[in-house]
Amino acid sequence: MRWLDRWLGVPLCFLLSLGVRGRSRRAQAASAARPRRVLCIQLAEMGSLVLAAPAVHWLQARGVQPWFVSFARNGDCLAVAGLAPGERVFLWRTQSPWIFTWDFLRFLRWAWTLRFDAAIDFEPCSRFSALLGWLAGARLRAGYTHAGTYRGRLHSLPVPYRSDRHMSENCLALAAALLPREALPDCMQAEQAWRARLPAASHLAGGERVRALLAECFPAGTDGLLLLNPNAGDLLPQRRWPLQRYIELARRLLERHPQLCIGIIGAPGEVATVEAMATAVASPRCASLAGVLPVGELPALFARARLLVSNDSGPAHVASLTRTPSLVLFGPETPLLYRPLGRARALYAGLPCSPCIRVANQRRSDCTNNLCMQAISVDSALAAVEAMLDAAGERDRRVASGNS
């Protein structure tokens, strides 16, 4: 897909831009009318969907109706993040080139039927997403502009991409471009307003299944559950912390905290790896939870944990939908841009070569030896976990004393 985006995206953006020259005045005139139906384009990554959530909610609060197009694997994430109901989502299948092409034609029919007023291209380094906004027929098209990715003039409302601001702030800037007469959104207020709409822990989907799973894996109880997520996805394997260090971290935590239980999570394709990790820890208080729960039920699991330790990946952002704190390990990407929202702390060595995965290079890296992740020691991770567990315990004691 990156190859197609590079070699077909550039000429297509150039050719289609020939037809939009001189339309800037009409785009400015159209921007005076508030859009009501907006197509939000965020295709690839689950975490990016969550980071866009405060911006989407900010639009909803102003009477704008968001619709989404995303790859099919992100369907559960769209639902649990409260971004759009299922009837306002187009899920794009990617199992094969033929299915991908068929769903492209289905998308065109879907978009032309709905007649969107505007489109927001949340993808910072994709030409394909800019083409989708143009092909959907939206009269206003907001998207990032920067030197790394040529998109021609397909974005009628170009917004500068800021590499010194968090991605949630960049997403809010795109949303604000559609409503120029509104006051610029405050990032903290937008996030708090979005969080206020998230369901309480007792109303999360899959709560009964999670309780049954934990009772089966930890018969003695899970008063202190800590979750480990060694997965980082196949798209960017450079983001993985060495598996042996996760094993060592689990062993040392179980030695220090006799009441603690550790669950290791992972995708269905990682069941064998995660089960081998749990076996290597060699403790009845450590178990594999991989491949059992769909993404839509992960918040119910995270809500029962005291802490999540994770590589920079989708589950770390899904955890931000709950009040559970997370320790997220960064290396090839910077936490300045991609730290999860909520109670997340980043552990980042900040080597001179990091970050090597950036918007300017379409988030590609030829690195095959991720020294930036290897530079994070078990000692540093253990110290951070201990500090966060102490802080969580103190917070729980304050809440308990306040309730009494």
C-alpha positions in Angstrom: 0.0 0.0 0.0 2.9 2.4 0.7 4.3 1.5 -2.7 1.0 2.3 -4.4 0.7 5.5 -2.4 4.1 6.7 -3.5 4.2 5.7 -7.1 0.5 6.2 -8.0 -0.5 8.7 -5.4 1.9 11.5 -6.6 0.7 11.5 -10.3 -2.9 11.1 -9.3 -2.8 14.0 -6.9 -1.1 16.1 -9.6 -3.6 15.3 -12.3 -6.7 15.7 -10.1 -5.3 19.0 -8.7 -5.4 20.4 -12.3 -9.1 20.4 -12.0 -9.2 22.3 -8.6 -7.0 25.2 -9.6 -8.8 28.5 -9.1 -11.4 27.0 -6.7 -9.9 28.6 -3.6 -12.5 31.5 -3.6 -15.4 29.1 -3.9 -13.9 27.0 -1.1 -13.7 30.1 1.1 -17.2 31.0 0.3 -18.4 27.5 1.1 -16.7 27.6 4.4 -19.1 30.3 5.6 -21.9 27.7 5.7 -21.5 25.3 8.7 -21.1 21.7 7.4 -23.6 19.2 8.8 -22.4 15.9 7.5 -18.6 15.3 7.7 -16.6 12.3 6.4 -13.7 11.5 8.8 -10.9 9.5 7.1 -8.6 7.5 9.4 -7.7 4.3 7.8 -4.8 2.4 9.3 -4.1 2.6 13.0 -6.3 2.0 16.0 -4.3 4.4 18.2 -4.7 7.3 15.8 -8.5 6.8 15.9 -8.4 7.3 19.7 -6.2 10.4 19.4 -8.7 11.9 17.0 -11.6 11.3 19.4 -11.6 14.7 21.2 -11.7 16.5 17.9 -14.6 14.4 16.7 -16.5 15.0 19.9 -15.8 18.7 19.6 -17.5 18.7 16.2 -20.4 16.7 17.5 -21.0 19.2 20.3 -21.4 21.8 17.6 -24.1 20.1 15.6 -21.7 18.4 13.1 -22.5 14.8 12.3 -19.3 12.6 11.8 -19.2 9.6 9.5 -16.1 7.4 9.3 -14.2 5.3 6.8 -11.6 3.0 8.3 -10.1 -0.4 7.7 -12.3 -3.2 9.0 -10.0 -4.3 11.8 -10.7 -0.9 13.5 -14.4 -1.4 13.7 -14.5 -2.3 17.4 -12.2 0.6 18.3 -14.6 3.1 16.6 -17.4 1.8 18.7 -15.7 1.8 22.1 -14.2 5.2 21.5 -17.7 6.6 20.9 -16.7 8.1 17.5 -19.7 7.1 15.4 -22.5 4.5 15.5 -22.2 1.5 13.3 -24.7 2.8 10.7 -22.4 5.8 10.1 -19.2 3.8 9.5 -17.8 2.3 6.3 -15.4 -0.6 7.2 -12.9 -1.3 4.4 -11.7 -4.9 4.1 -8.1 -5.5 3.1 -7.7 -9.3 3.0 -6.8 -9.3 -0.7 -6.3 -6.9 -3.6 -9.6 -8.0 -5.1 -11.6 -7.4 -1.9 -9.8 -4.1 -1.4 -10.8 -3.0 -4.9 -14.4 -4.1 -4.5 -14.7 -2.2 -1.3 -13.2 0.9 -3.0 -16.1 0.8 -5.5 -18.6 0.2 -2.6 -17.1 3.2 -0.8 -17.6 5.5 -3.8 -21.3 4.5 -4.1 -21.7 4.9 -0.3 -20.1 8.4 -0.3 -21.9 9.7 -3.4 -25.2 8.6 -1.9 -24.6 10.4 1.3 -23.3 13.7 -0.3 -21.0 14.8 2.5 -20.6 18.5 3.1 -17.0 18.2 4.2 -14.2 15.6 4.7 -11.4 15.5 7.3 -8.3 13.6 6.3 -6.8 12.6 9.7 -4.0 10.7 7.9 -0.8 12.8 8.1 1.3 10.9 5.5 -1.1 9.3 3.0 -2.0 10.5 -0.5 -4.7 7.8 -0.8 -6.7 9.3 2.0 -6.6 12.8 0.3 -7.8 11.1 -2.9 -10.7 9.6 -1.0 -11.8 13.0 0.3 -11.8 14.4 -3.2 -13.5 11.4 -4.7 -16.2 11.5 -2.1 -17.3 14.8 -3.5 -17.0 16.8 -0.3 -17.0 20.6 -1.0 -14.7 21.2 2.0 -11.7 19.0 2.5 -9.4 19.6 5.5 -6.0 17.9 5.7 -2.4 18.4 6.7 0.1 20.2 4.7 3.9 19.6 5.2 7.0 19.0 3.1 7.0 15.2 3.6 3.9 14.3 1.5 2.8 15.8 -1.7 -1.0 16.0 -2.1 -1.3 18.7 -4.7 -4.4 20.9 -4.1 -6.8 18.1 -3.0 -7.2 19.7 0.4 -9.3 22.9 0.0 -8.6 23.7 3.7 -4.9 22.9 4.2 -3.8 22.9 7.8 -0.1 23.0 8.8 1.1 19.8 10.4 2.9 20.6 13.7 5.6 18.1 14.7 6.0 19.9 18.0 2.4 19.3 19.1 0.6 16.2 20.2 -1.5 14.4 17.5 -4.7 15.2 19.4 -3.9 18.9 19.0 -3.2 18.4 15.3 -6.5 16.7 14.9 -8.3 19.5 16.7 -6.7 22.0 14.3 -8.2 20.1 11.4 -11.7 20.1 13.0 -11.4 23.8 13.8 -10.7 24.5 10.1 -14.2 23.5 9.2 -15.7 25.9 11.7 -13.6 29.1 11.3 -16.2 31.3 13.2 -15.8 29.1 16.3 -13.3 29.9 19.0 -10.2 27.7 18.8 -10.7 24.5 20.9 -8.8 24.1 24.1 -7.1 20.7 24.0 -7.6 19.8 27.7 -11.2 20.9 27.7 -11.9 19.0 24.5 -10.4 15.8 26.0 -12.3 16.2 29.3 -15.6 16.7 27.4 -15.0 13.6 25.4 -14.1 11.5 28.4 -17.3 12.6 30.2 -19.2 10.7 27.5 -17.3 7.5 27.8 -19.2 4.7 29.6 -18.5 3.9 33.3 -16.5 0.7 34.0 -19.7 -1.1 35.1 -21.3 -0.5 31.7 -18.4 -1.6 29.5 -19.1 -4.4 27.0 -17.8 -7.9 27.9 -17.7 -7.3 31.7 -19.1 -10.8 32.5 -16.7 -12.5 30.1 -13.7 -10.7 31.6 -14.7 -11.7 35.1 -15.1 -15.3 34.0 -11.7 -15.2 32.2 -9.9 -13.8 35.2 -11.5 -16.3 37.6 -10.3 -19.1 35.4 -6.8 -17.9 35.0 -6.3 -16.7 38.6 -8.4 -18.9 40.9 -6.9 -17.2 44.0 -8.3 -13.8 42.9 -7.0 -10.7 41.1 -7.0 -8.0 43.7 -3.8 -6.6 42.1 -3.9 -7.2 38.3 -1.1 -5.9 36.1 -1.3 -6.3 32.3 1.6 -6.6 29.9 1.3 -6.0 26.2 4.4 -7.1 24.3 2.7 -6.6 20.9 3.4 -3.7 18.6 1.7 -4.9 15.4 3.4 -6.1 12.2 3.4 -2.7 10.5 6.2 -1.3 12.8 8.1 -4.1 14.4 10.8 -1.6 15.5 8.4 -0.6 18.4 8.8 -3.9 20.2 10.7 -4.1 23.5 12.6 -7.4 23.7 10.3 -10.2 24.9 12.9 -11.5 27.4 12.8 -8.1 29.2 9.0 -8.4 29.6 9.6 -11.9 31.1 12.3 -10.5 33.5 10.1 -7.6 34.5 7.2 -9.9 35.3 9.4 -12.2 37.4 10.8 -9.3 39.5 7.4 -7.7 40.0 5.9 -11.0 41.2 8.9 -11.4 43.6 8.3 -7.9 45.1 4.5 -8.0 45.2 3.1 -11.3 46.6 -0.5 -10.1 46.0 0.1 -9.2 42.3 -1.2 -11.2 39.3 0.1 -10.6 35.8 -1.8 -11.1 32.6 -0.1 -11.0 29.2 -2.3 -9.9 26.4 -1.9 -10.2 22.6 -3.7 -10.7 19.3 -5.0 -14.1 18.1 -1.9 -14.6 16.0 0.3 -14.2 19.1 -1.2 -16.8 21.3 1.8 -19.2 21.0 4.3 -16.5 21.7 2.4 -15.1 24.7 1.8 -18.6 26.2 5.6 -19.3 25.9 6.2 -16.0 27.7 3.8 -17.0 30.5 5.5 -20.4 30.8 8.9 -18.8 31.0 7.8 -16.5 33.9 7.0 -19.8 35.7 4.5 -18.6 38.2 0.8 -19.5 38.9 0.2 -15.8 39.2 1.1 -15.1 35.5 -1.2 -16.2 32.7 -1.7 -15.7 29.0 -4.8 -13.7 28.1 -4.0 -13.5 24.4 -6.5 -14.0 21.6 -9.5 -14.4 23.9 -11.1 -11.0 24.0 -12.0 -8.8 21.0 -10.9 -5.2 20.9 -14.4 -4.1 21.9 -14.0 -5.9 25.3 -10.5 -4.9 26.1 -11.6 -1.8 28.0 -13.5 -4.0 30.4 -10.3 -5.9 31.0 -8.2 -2.8 31.4 -10.7 -1.3 33.8 -10.0 -4.2 36.2 -6.3 -3.7 36.1 -4.1 -1.5 38.3 -1.7 -0.8 35.5 -0.9 -1.7 31.9 2.7 -1.9 30.6 2.8 -1.8 26.8 4.7 -1.0 23.7 3.5 1.9 21.7 0.6 0.3 20.0 -3.2 0.2 19.7 -4.0 -1.5 23.1 -2.1 1.3 24.9 -4.5 3.8 23.3 -7.6 1.6 24.0 -6.5 1.6 27.7 -6.9 5.4 27.7 -10.6 4.9 27.3 -10.6 3.8 30.9 -9.1 5.4 34.1 -6.4 2.7 34.3 -2.9 4.2 34.1 -0.4 2.9 31.6 3.3 2.8 31.1 4.1 3.0 27.4 7.6 2.2 26.0 8.6 4.5 23.1 11.6 4.3 20.8 11.3 4.8 17.0 8.5 7.3 17.5 8.3 10.2 19.9 5.9 10.4 22.8 5.7 14.2 22.2 3.3 13.3 19.3 1.9 9.9 20.1 1.7 9.5 23.9 -1.7 8.0 24.7 -4.3 10.3 26.3 -5.4 9.9 29.9 -3.2 8.5 32.6 -0.3 7.5 30.4 3.4 7.8 31.2 6.0 7.4 28.5 9.4 5.7 28.9 11.7 7.0 26.2 15.5 6.7 25.9 15.7 9.5 23.3 18.7 8.2 21.4 20.2 10.5 18.7 18.7 8.3 16.0 15.2 8.5 17.5 12.6 9.1 16.3 13.4 7.4 13.0 9.7 6.9 12.1 8.2 10.2 11.1 5.6 11.8 8.9 8.3 13.1 6.7 9.3 9.6 5.7 5.8 8.2 5.6 6.5 6.4 8.9 8.9 4.0 7.3 12.3 2.9 8.7 15.0 0.6 7.5 16.2 0.0 11.0 16.5 -3.7 11.8 18.2 -3.3 15.2 16.0 -1.1 17.4 18.6 0.1 19.8 16.2 2.8 21.0 14.0 0.1 22.6 16.9 -2.0 23.8 18.2 1.1 25.6 15.2 0.9 28.0 16.4 -1.4 30.8 14.4 -3.6 33.0 15.5 -1.6 35.9 14.1 1.6 34.5 10.8 0.0 33.6 10.6 -1.6 37.1 11.3 1.7 38.8 8.5 3.4 36.7 6.0 0.6 37.4 6.8 0.8 41.1 6.2 4.5 41.2 2.9 4.3 39.3 1.7 1.4 41.5 2.5 3.5 44.6 0.7 6.5 43.0 -2.4 4.4 42.1 -2.5 3.0 45.7 -2.3 6.4 47.2 -5.1 7.6 44.9 -7.3 4.6 45.8 -6.7 5.3 49.5 -7.8 9.0 49.1 -10.9 7.9 47.2 -11.8 5.3 49.9 -11.3 7.8 52.7 -13.4 10.4 50.9 -16.2 7.9 50.5 -16.1 6.9 54.1 
